[in-house]
Amino acid sequence: MGQTLSNINSKSHKNIKIQKNVKSIDPSTFENNTIITSVIITSDVKIIGSRAFRGCTSLQSVSIDNDILTGVIIGDSVEMIGSEAFSNCKSLKSITIGNSVKIIGTGAFRGCTSLESVIIGNNVKSINDMAFSGCTSLQSVIIGNNVKIINDMAFSGCTSLQSVIIGDNVEMIGYSAFSNCNSLKSITFGPNVKTIGVDAFKYCKSLQSVTIEDSVETIGMNAFSNCISLESVIIGDNVEMIGFRAFSNCNSLKSITFGSNVKTISVDAFYHCISLSSITIGPNIRTIDNHAFEYCKSLQSVTFEDSVETIGMNAFSNCISLKNVTFGNNVKMIGYHAFSNCKSLESVIIGDGIKTIGYRVFSNCNSLKSITFGLNVKTIDSDAFSNCTSIQSITIGPNIQTVSNGAFAYCDSLKSVTIGPCVKQIDNKAFGYCISLENVIIESNNATIDYQAFYGCTKLQNTTFGYGIQNFISDVFTDCASLKMLCFEV
C-alpha cells in the first residue's frame, strides 16, 4: 500500500520534493502556501487532491521525477486532478496534462492568471466546471480526442484566448463554457458535438465566423449572443431549434445559412442584428417566434417558404430597411406588431393561409403602398395598418368579414376604399382620421357600420352602400366636413 501526503504546514521551504511510494497528495496539502516555487512529484503519484496547490501564488514549476519545465507537467501516472488543485497559482505559465489523466476537477486551474497554454491529454474524458475559468493570459487550447464533455464555465473569462480546437469526441459544450473570451477569433468544432449549451460563447467579442457542424442538434439560449464581430453563421442540417437569444446583438452579422431541418427560430434569436441585410427562411422552418428579428435595421428582404406557419409577436418590428414581404400560403398566424415600424416596407402579399391580420401587425409602415390580401383573410384586427401614411387605395378582399377598430386609422394618403361584399362589421374609427379619403364603396348588403367609423375624414365626398344595408349607426361620418352624397343601392 502506498502512502498519502497531507497537512504540510511548513512555509519555510521553497522547493518541495514528494517522496517515492506516495500515491496521493491529499486535499489542501499545500493550500495557500505562498513560499513554494517548485514541486517535484514522483511517478508513483496517481491522485492530486482537491485544493492541493490552491493559492500557491509563487509556484512556477511542477515536475515529475526531475523533469522540470517552465510550468506544470502532469505525468502519465496521474489519473485525476482534484477540484481547485492548482487554482489561483498565479505564476504558472504552461500546463501539459499527461495521457493517463481522465478527469480534470472543478476549478482545477481556475484563476491561474499567468497561464498561457494548455495541452490536454488524449485520455481526459471530462473537463469539469470552471476548470480553467479566469485564466486571463491563456491564448490557446488543444482539447484531446477523448474529451466528451466541456462542462459549465470551463474556460469562461479567458480573455486572451484566441483559438480553440475542439476534439473529435466532444459531444457537449456546457453552460458558459467559453463566455467572455473576448479575444477568441476562431472555433473548430469536432464532428460529434451535439449540444452547444446556454451562454456557451456569449460575449466572445472577437469571434468572426461560426460553422456549426451537421452533428449539432441544439443551439442553446444566448449561445452566441453579443458576439459583436461575428459576420457569418452556417447552421448544420441536424439543428431543429435555434434557442432563445442565441445570436442576439451580433451587431456585425451579415449572413445566415439555415440548415435544412431547422423548424423553430426562438424568441429574440437574432434580435438587434443590425447588419443583417437578407434572409431566406429555410424549407422546414415552421415557427418564427416573438421578436426573432426585431431591430434588424439593415434587413431589406425576407422570403418565407411555404413551411412557415407562425410569425410571432414583433418578429420583424423596427426593421426599418425592410422593403418587401411575401408570405407563403401556409402562414396561419401573424402575431401582434409583427412588422410594425418597418418604415421602408413598400409592398405586402398576404398568403391564402392567413385568416386574421393581427393587432398593429403593419402599423407605422410609412412607405407601404401596396397590400394584396389572401383569399381566406376574414379579419383585419385593430390598428393593423394604422398610420401607414403612403397607402392611396385599398380593396378589402372578397372574404373579409371584419374591419376592426382603427384598422386603417391615420392613413393620411388614402384616397379611395372599396370594401368587399362579405364584410359584416366595420368598427369604431376603422378609417378614422384618413384626411385624404374622398370616395368609399361598401359592396356588402349585410354590414354593421359602427359609431365614428369614418371619423375625421375631412375630404370624404361620396360614399356608396350596398343594397339593403341593415345597421347604419348614427355619427358614422362625424367631422367629415366635405361629405356631399350618400348613395344607397335599391
N, C-alpha and C positions, 0 to 999 in steps of 0.2 A: 504494500500500500504506500502511495506517495504521501507527501506532506502538503499542508496548505500554509500559505503565508498570510498573516493578518496582524492588524494592530501595530504597525510600525510607526511609532510616535516620535522617534528621534528626528530632529530637524537640523542636525549639525553636519550631516553628510551630503555632499553634492552629488556624488557618484554612487549608485546603488547597483549591486550585483546579486541576482537571485540565485541561491544555491541549487545544485543538482538535486533531483528527486522531488523538488517542489512541483506539484501538478496543478495547483490552483492558487491564484492571487485573489484573496477574498475581497468582498465589497469594502470600499472605503479604506483600503490598506494604506495608501499614500495620499488620501484626500486632503486638499488644501495645503500640501507641503510645498511651500514657495521657494525652498532652498535647492532641491534636487534639480540637476541639469541633465543628467543622463541615467539611463537604466539599461542593464544587461539582463536579458531573460534567457534562461537555458531552454533547450529544445524539449525538455520534459514538461514544460507548462502547457496545459491544454485549455484552461479557462482563465480569462481575465475578468474578474468580477465587476459588478456594478460599482460605479464611482471609484474604481481602484486608483485612478490617477486624476480624478476631477480636481480642478483648481490648482494644478501644479503649473503655475504661471511661468516658471523659469525652465521647465522641461523642454529640451531641444532635440534630444535623440533617444530612441529606444531601439535596442538591437537584440538579435537572437544569437547567442554564442559568439560574441565579439565581432559580429558583422555590423559594425557601426556605420550608419549613413546619416545624412542631414535630414532626419525625420524619423518616422515610425515605420518599422517593418514588422508586420505581424506574421510570424513564420508559419511554415506548413504543419507545425504541431498543434497550433491553437485552433479550436473548433468554435468557440463562442467568445464574442466581445460583449461584455455585460453593459447594461444601461448606464450611461454617463461615465463610462470607463475613463475616457480622456477629455471629458467636457471641460471647457474653459482653460485648456492648456494653450495659452495664448502665444507661445513661442514656437510651436510645431509648424513646420513648413510643408512637409510631404508625408503621405501615408501610402504604403503598399501593403495590401491585405492578402495574405497567403491563400493557397488553393484549398487548405483544409477548413478554413473558416466557413461556417454555414449560416451563422446569424450575427448581424450587427445590431446591437441592442439599442433601445430607445435613448436618444440623446448621446450616443457613444462619443461623438466628436463635436458636439454642439458648442458653438462659441469659440472654436479654435480659430481666432481671427487672423493668424498669420499663415494658415494652411492654404497652399497654392495649388496642389494637385492630388488627385486620388485615383488609384487603380484598384478596382475591386475584383478579387479573385473569382475564378470560374465556378467555384462550388457554393458561393454565397447564394442562398435562396430568398432571403428576406432582408431588406434594408428597412429597419423599423422607424417608428415615428421620431422625427426631429434628429435623426442620426447625424446629419451634417448641417443643421439649420444654424444660421448666423455665422457661417464661415465666410466672412466678408472678403477674404483675399482669394478664395477658391476660383480658379479660372477654367479648369477642365475636369471632366469626369468621364471615365470609361467604365461602364457597368457590365459586369461579366454575363456570360450567356446562360447561366443557370438561375439568375435572379428572376423570380416570378412576380414579386410584389415590391413596388416602391411605395412605402407607406406614407401616412399623413405627415406633411411638413418636412419630409426627409431632407430637402435641400432649400427650404424656404429662406429667404433673406440672404442668399449667397449672391451679393450684389455685384461681384466681379466675374461671375460665371458667364462664359461666352458661348460655350458649345456643350452639347450633351449627346452622347451616343447611347441609345437605349438597347440593351441586349436582346437577342433573338427570342428569348423565352419569357420576357416580361409580359404579363397579362393585364396588370392593373397599375395605374398611376394614381396614387391616393390623393386625398383632400389636401390642397395647397402644397403639393409636393415640391413644386418649383416656383411658387408665388414670390413676387417681389425680387426676382432675379433680374435686376434692372439692366444688366449688360448682355443678357442671353440673346444671341443673334440667330442661332440655328438649333434645330432639334431633328435628330434622326430617329424615327420610331422603328422598333423591331417589327417583324412580320406577324407577331402574335398578340399585340396589345389589343385588348377588348374594351377596356374601360379607361376613359380619361376623366378623372374624378372632379368633384366640386372644387373650384378655385385653383385647379392644378397649375395653371400658368398665368394666373391673374397678376396684373401689373408687371409683366415682362416687357418693359417699355422699349427694348431694342429689337425685339423679335420681328422679323420682316416677312417671313413666309412660313406656311404650315401645310404639309401634305399629310392628311390623315389616311392611313392605310385601310385597305378593304377589310382587315380583321376587326377594326374598331366597330363596336356596336352602340356604345353610349358616350356622348359628349356631355359632361355634367354641367351643372349650374355654375355660371361665371368662369368656366374653364379657361377662356382666353380673354376675359373682359379687361378693358383698359390696357390692352397691348397697343399702344398708340402709334407704333411704327409698322404694324402688321399691314401688308399691302395685298396679299393674295391668300386665299384659302381653297384647298381642294379637299372635298369631303368624300370618303370612300363609300363603296356601294353597299356596305352592311349596316351603316348608321341609319336607324329608323327615326330617332328623335334628336333634335338639337336643343339642348337644355336651356332653362331659364337664364337669360342674360349671358349666354355662352360667349358671344362676341360683342357685347355692348361696349360702346365708347371706344371702339377701334377706329380712331379718327382718320387713319391713312388707308383703310381698307377700300380697295377699288374693285376687286373681282371676287366672286364666289362661284365655285363649281359644285353643284349639289350631286351627291351620289344617287343612283337610280332607285334606291329603296327608302330614301328619306320620306317619312309620312307626316311628321309634325315639326313645325318651326315654333318653338315655345315662346312664352311671354318674354318680351324685351330681348329676344335672341340677338338682333342686330340693331338695337336701339342706339341712335345717335352715331351711326357710322357715316360721318358727314362727307366722306369722299366717294362713297359707293354710287356709281353712275348708272348701272343697269343690272337687271336681274332676270334670269329665266328660271321660273319656278319648275322644279324637276317633275318628271312624268308621273310620280306616285304620291306627291305631296297632297294631303287632304285638308290639313288644318294649318292656317297661318294665324297664330294666336295673338292675343291682345298686345298692342304696342310693338309688335315684332320688328317693324322697320320705321318706327316713329322717329322723326327728326333726321332722316337720311336726306340731308339738304341738297345733295348733288344728284340724287336719283331722278333719271329722266324718263325711263320707260320700264314697264312691268308687263310681262306676258304670263297669263295664267293658263296652265294646261287644264284639260277637261277633268283631271283627277281632283282638283281643288273643290272642296265642299263648303268650307267655313273660312271666312275672313273676320278676324276678331276686332274687338273694340280698339280704336285708334291705331290699327295695324300699320297704316301708312300716313297718319296725320302729320301735318307740318313737313311733308316732303315738298318743299317749296319750288323745286325744279321739275317735278313730275308733270309730263305733258299729256300722255296718252295712257289709257287703261282699257284693256279688253278682257272681259270676263268669259271664262269657259262656261259651257252650258250646264255643268253640274254644280256650280256655286249655288248653294241654297240659302246661305245666311251671310249678310254683311253687317257687322256689328256697329254700334254707336260710334260716331265720329271717325269711322274707318279711314276716310280720305279728307277730313276737314282741314282747312287751311293749306290745301295744296294749291297755292296761288298761281301756278303756271299751267294747271290742268286745263286742257282745251276741249277734249272730247272724251265721252264715256259711252261704251257699248255694253249694255247690261244683258247678260245671257238669259236664256229661256228657263233656267232652273230657279231663278230668284222670284220669290213671291212677295217679299217685303223689302223695301229700301228703308233702312232704319233711321233712327233719330240722329239728325245732324251728319249723316254719312258724308255729304258733299258740301256742307256749309262753308262759307267763306272761300270758295274756289272762285276767285275773282276773274279768272280768264276763261272759265268754262262757257263754251258757245254751243256745243252740240251734245244732246242726250238722245240715245236710242234705247227705248225700253223693250225688254224682252216680252214675249207673248204671254208669260204667266205672272207678271207683276200684278198684284192685286191691291197693295197698299203702299202709298208714299207717306212715310211717317213724319212726325213733327219736325219742322225746320230742316228737312232732308236736304234742300237746296237753298236754304236761306242765305241771303247776301251773296249770291252768285251774280255779280253785277254786270257780266258780259252776255248773259243769255238774252237773245232777242225774240225768240219764238219757241213755243212748246206745243207739242201734240201729245196729250195724255193717252197712252196706249189703249187698245180696244178692250182689254180685260181688266183695267184698273177700276177698282170699286171705291176706294177711299183716298182722298187727298186731305191729309191731317193738318192740324194747327200749324200755321206759319210755314208750310212746306216750301213755298216759293216766296216768302216774305223778303222785302228789301232787294228784290232782283231789279235793280234800277234801270236796266236797259230793256227789260221785257216789254215788247210792243203788242204781241198777239198770243192768244191762248186758245187752243182747241181741246176740249175735254170730251173723251170718248163716250160711247153710248152705254157703257156698263157702270158708269160712276153712280154710286148711291149716296155718297156723303162728301160734301166739301165743307171742311171745318172752319172754325173761327180764324180769321186773318190768314187763311191759306195762301192768299195772294196780297196780303196787306202791304201797303207802302211800296207797291210797284209803280213808281211815279211816272214811268213812260208808257204804261199799258194803255192801249187805245181800243182794242177790239177783243171780245170774248165770245166764243161759240161753245155752248154746252149742248151736246148732242143727246145726252141722256134724258129720258122722259120719266125717270123714277128717282131723281136726285133730291136730297135734302141739302139746301144751301144754308149754312149756319150764319149766325149773327156776325156782322162785320167781315164776312169772307173776303170782300174786296176793299177793305177799309183803306182810305188814304190814297187810292189810285186816282190821282188828281187829273190825269189826262184821258181817263176812260170815257169814250163817247158812245159806243154801241155794244150791246150785249144781246145775243140771240139764245133763246132757251128752246129745248126740245119739246115735242108735243106732249101735253098732259103733265107738265111739271107739277109735282104734288105738294112739296113742302118748301115754301118760299118765306123765310123768316124775315121780319122787318129789320131795317138797318143793315142789310147786306152791303149796301153801297154808301155807307157813311163817309162823308168827306170826299166823295167823288164829284168834284165841282163841275167837271166838264160833261157829265153824263147827259146825253140828248135823247137816246132811244133805247127802250127795252122791247125786244121782239119775241113774241110767244107764238110758236107754230101751232096751228089748229088742224 
